[in-house]
Amino acid sequence: MCSLTCTNIQILEEHVDLHLEENSFLEGGNMRDLELAQQLQTEEDKQQRSEEEKQEREEFKKLQRQYGLDNSGGYKQQFLKNMEREVDRGRMQPFEYHKRKADMMESLAFGIDDGKTKTSGIIEALCKYYQNENKDVRHVWLSAGVDHFHSSLGDRGWGCGYRNFQMLLSSLLQNSLYNDCLRDTAAIPSIPKIQSMIEDAWREGFDPHGASHFNNRLHGSKAWIGACEIYSLLTSLRIKCQIIDFHKPTGPTGHSRTVVGIEQKKNKTLCLLLFDPGCPSQEMQKLLEQNSDGTSLKLLRKYVGSLKEKQYQIVAVDGVLSLEEKAACCHASQVLTSEKIP
């Protein structure tokens, strides 16, 4: 135990007892220190988990708000709220508020877009322009007629996907090939109606994985939609289409547009012509002016080199599906979903 030499047996026993007591005290102290350390570590881990869970909840709520899934209301609620704000700021008279509210309620009741954000005749105006003024353009390819729709008080900030579907549909309705597919869609549907149509496609079995992302509900929300939702809706209407993916490097923002044409310059560079739902009708109507010198085309032009997002998806329409082909597409989306989810 130690180097001490004792000549008396009693002194030796007392000294040994002291050593034993000291060792017992040290061991007990070590045990208490260990228990304290474990307790502190447990409390620290518990606090860290609590903070992580809180952060996850906040991030989830942020995503819900970002994608319109936070139960804050949809098109109707936003439209009324924004009009009330306009009245409060003196930008809208009360009688105009009540008139626009009545018009909006009628539009929603019939499920038909009120057409107040629509601009027609742009493609025809572009055809005339390119026939007469094409100094720096070698070739141009334009789509069939397309009406431009822009966001309104009810969908500003989240409705671009719906507005692009309205643009696409406006073109298909002018093409007799799609008469049978669209016999129940004689007019452009309102945004809440489009939401219901997508939900109908989900109920048919299209894209179960995508539907689950929205908890199988779009109507009454401000949820963003993208290429997959448009694909499901078109396919449910027996319109043959495909999603084409393009990958390029850089940055994150959520926006969609409608491709209505392509220019090839004399130096062989390519330029897309796009209808942007974020561009108001007052600007788009400048393209209808007979004496246009082409400067308004900057509203449409998007050079390929300026595409900066990480990924682009195009929904391309390519004819009509038979009932058998529609059923096969629905089955394929279900199989793909089962492969994604273990």
Secondary structure by P-SEA (a helix, b strand, c coil): ccccccccaaaaaaaaaaaaaaaaaaaaaaaaaaaaaaaaaaaaaaaaaaaaaaaaaaaaaaaaaaacccccccaaaaaaaaaaaaaaaccccaaaaaaaaaaaaaaaaaccccccccccaaaaaaaaaaacccccccbbbbccbbbbbbbccccccccaaaaaaaaaaaaaaaccccccccccccccccaaaaaaaaaaaaaacccaaaaaaaccccccccccccaaaaaaaaaaacbbbbbbbbbbbbbbbbbbbbbcbbbbccccbbbbbbbcccccccccccccccccccccccccccccccccccccccccccccccaaaaaaaaaaaaaaaaaacc
